[in-house]
Amino acid sequence: MRDPDYWEDPDEFKPERFLLASSSRSRQDDERREKALKYIPFGGGRRGCPGENLAYVILGNVVGMMVQGFEWRNEGAKVDLEESIKGLTLTMAHPPKFTPVGRTSDPLNLNQQS
């Protein structure tokens, strides 16, 4: 990501170079957008990560184990669903704070006996 043939001022921190171009794009803007997609997690297009599907399966299992093994309590009264844009992603403006409480003394059943 520091190749001067591809990036102007490659050693300077410029996160705006990865922002997607507006609707009125030229060919150069399209090429820049394609380059930016290569550095998003898992990449994009034919150069995408071959382990992307495996990562999503594992992520699903981890979330399922956390939901099954813990009860999640919110410290606030209500969850605020207001959104904000940060870079390339849409996030919650005020993310809630949850506290995990184990459902048993061994929430993930790590000490099971056969």
C-alpha positions as CSV (number, residue, x, y, z in Angstrom):
1,M,0.0,0.0,0.0
2,R,3.0,2.3,-0.2
3,D,3.8,1.8,-3.9
4,P,4.4,5.3,-5.4
5,D,3.2,4.0,-8.8
6,Y,-0.3,3.6,-7.4
7,W,-0.6,6.2,-4.6
8,E,0.1,9.9,-4.5
9,D,2.2,10.6,-1.3
10,P,2.2,6.9,-0.3
11,D,3.9,7.4,3.1
12,E,1.3,9.9,4.3
13,F,-1.8,9.0,6.3
14,K,-4.8,9.8,4.0
15,P,-7.8,7.7,4.8
16,E,-9.9,9.7,2.3
17,R,-8.2,8.0,-0.6
18,F,-10.3,4.9,0.2
19,L,-13.7,6.7,0.1
20,L,-15.9,5.7,-2.7
21,A,-16.3,8.2,-5.5
22,S,-19.5,10.1,-6.2
23,S,-22.1,9.2,-8.8
24,S,-20.5,11.3,-11.5
25,R,-17.3,9.3,-11.9
26,S,-14.7,9.3,-14.6
27,R,-12.7,6.3,-15.6
28,Q,-9.9,7.3,-13.3
29,D,-12.3,7.5,-10.4
30,D,-13.6,4.0,-11.3
31,E,-10.0,2.7,-11.2
32,R,-9.3,4.4,-7.9
33,R,-12.5,2.8,-6.4
34,E,-11.5,-0.6,-7.6
35,K,-8.1,-0.2,-6.0
36,A,-9.7,0.9,-2.7
37,L,-11.9,-2.3,-2.7
38,K,-8.7,-4.3,-2.5
39,Y,-8.0,-3.0,1.0
40,I,-11.4,-3.5,2.5
41,P,-11.6,-6.7,4.7
42,F,-11.9,-9.8,2.5
43,G,-11.3,-7.6,-0.6
44,G,-13.6,-7.7,-3.5
45,G,-14.0,-9.1,-7.0
46,R,-11.7,-11.8,-8.3
47,R,-9.0,-10.9,-5.7
48,G,-11.3,-11.5,-2.8
49,C,-10.3,-13.6,0.2
50,P,-10.7,-17.4,-0.3
51,G,-11.5,-17.8,3.4
52,E,-14.4,-15.4,3.5
53,N,-17.1,-18.0,3.6
54,L,-15.3,-19.9,6.4
55,A,-14.9,-16.7,8.4
56,Y,-18.7,-16.1,8.1
57,V,-19.5,-19.7,9.2
58,I,-17.1,-19.4,12.2
59,L,-18.5,-16.0,13.1
60,G,-22.1,-17.4,13.1
61,N,-21.0,-20.2,15.4
62,V,-19.3,-17.8,17.8
63,V,-22.3,-15.5,18.0
64,G,-24.6,-18.6,18.5
65,M,-22.4,-19.8,21.4
66,M,-22.5,-16.4,23.0
67,V,-26.3,-16.1,22.7
68,Q,-26.7,-19.7,24.1
69,G,-24.2,-19.4,26.9
70,F,-24.9,-16.0,28.2
71,E,-27.8,-13.7,29.1
72,W,-27.1,-10.2,27.9
73,R,-28.3,-7.3,30.1
74,N,-28.4,-3.7,28.9
75,E,-27.4,-1.1,31.5
76,G,-29.5,1.7,29.9
77,A,-33.2,1.8,29.8
78,K,-33.6,1.9,26.0
79,V,-31.4,1.3,23.0
80,D,-30.9,4.4,20.8
81,L,-31.0,3.4,17.2
82,E,-29.6,6.7,15.8
83,E,-27.0,6.1,13.0
84,S,-23.8,7.8,12.0
85,I,-21.4,7.4,9.1
86,K,-17.8,6.6,9.9
87,G,-15.6,6.1,6.9
88,L,-17.1,3.3,4.7
89,T,-19.5,2.0,7.3
90,L,-22.8,2.9,8.9
91,T,-22.6,2.6,12.7
92,M,-24.7,3.4,15.8
93,A,-24.2,6.9,17.0
94,H,-24.6,5.7,20.7
95,P,-23.8,2.0,20.9
96,P,-25.4,0.2,23.8
97,K,-23.3,-1.4,26.6
98,F,-24.3,-5.0,27.3
99,T,-23.1,-7.1,30.3
100,P,-22.8,-10.8,29.8
101,V,-24.2,-12.9,32.6
102,G,-23.4,-16.7,32.5
103,R,-26.5,-19.0,32.3
104,T,-24.6,-21.6,34.3
105,S,-21.3,-21.8,36.2
106,D,-19.7,-23.1,32.8
107,P,-21.6,-21.0,30.2
108,L,-19.9,-22.5,27.2
109,N,-19.9,-26.0,28.5
110,L,-16.1,-26.2,28.2
111,N,-15.8,-28.8,31.0
112,Q,-18.3,-31.4,29.6
113,Q,-17.7,-35.0,30.6
114,S,-18.5,-37.7,28.0
